[in-house]
Amino acid sequence: MYAEKLIVTTDKFGNLQAMPKLPPNQQFEAIFLVLENKKVMSKRCPHPDIAGQVKITGDIINTATQAEWDLPI
C-alpha cells in the first residue's frame, strides 16, 4: 500500500470538476479533507522602538501593493 495525494475541486453543486486518472482493477480507500480557503493577511505595524516617532514626508500610497491595502476593487 502507498499513499498518493490528490487535490480535486468541486463545482457549486458539490460535484467533482474532473475525475483523476487511477490505475485499473484496483481498490481505493479515500479520506476527504476539506481545505479551508483562509486569506492570511498580517497587520502591518511599525517596530516598537520607532512607533510614534516616524514623520511621513512623502507619498506612502505606492509603498505597498494594492492587495496589501485590502481595498474593494
Helices and strands as residue ranges (DSSP letters): G 61-63, H 66-69
